[in-house]
Amino acid sequence: MSKCPVCGKESAGGKLRAFCSKRCADVDLGRWLGERYVVQKDDPDSDPVDLTELPPEDSK
């Protein structure tokens, strides 16, 4: 089994998967919601797509 990413105990598996308890799963969710975790973009220099430049769709 793997270790719980929050506290380091053995994970419970099953419904909680990586976490050892519902408490640790909730702590992890709170960290995501509080923006303590960040997912970085693959290419930080790429520009976002400007949807206003797309041609209008043909309406039928």
N, C-alpha and C positions, 0 to 999 in steps of 0.2 A: 504494500500500500504506500501511498504518498503522504507527505506531510501537509498539514493545514497551513495555508499561506499566511494566516493571521497569527496563530499562536505556536505553530510548530509541532503540535501533537499529531498522532496518526489520524488520517482522514477517515470519516465514517463510511464513505462510499454511498451507494444507493442514491436517494433523492438529493442529499447534500453534496454529493460528488467530492469535490476537493476539500471541503471543510469538515472539521471534527464535530461541529454542533451548529444548531440554528443560530445561536448567538454570534459565532464567528462569521457565518454567512451574512448576518445582518450588519455586523461591523464592516465587512468588506463592501456591502451595498452602500452603507453610509459614507464610506470613503469615496466611492465613485460619485455619489450624488453631491458630496461636498467638494468635488473637483480636486481631490488630493491626488488622484491618479490622472494621468494624461496620456493619450494615444497620439504619438507624433506622426505627421504625414511622411510618406515615403520621399517626396521631393518638396522640400520647403520653399524652393525657388519658383515653383510652378504657379501661374496665375489662375485664379478661379475663373470658371466659365461665366461669361456675361450673357445671360439668357435674352437680354434685350436685343442682341445682335443677330439672333436667329431669324430666318425668314418666317413670315406667318404661314400657318398651315392652311391648306385649301379647305374651305368649308363647302360641304355638299348639301 
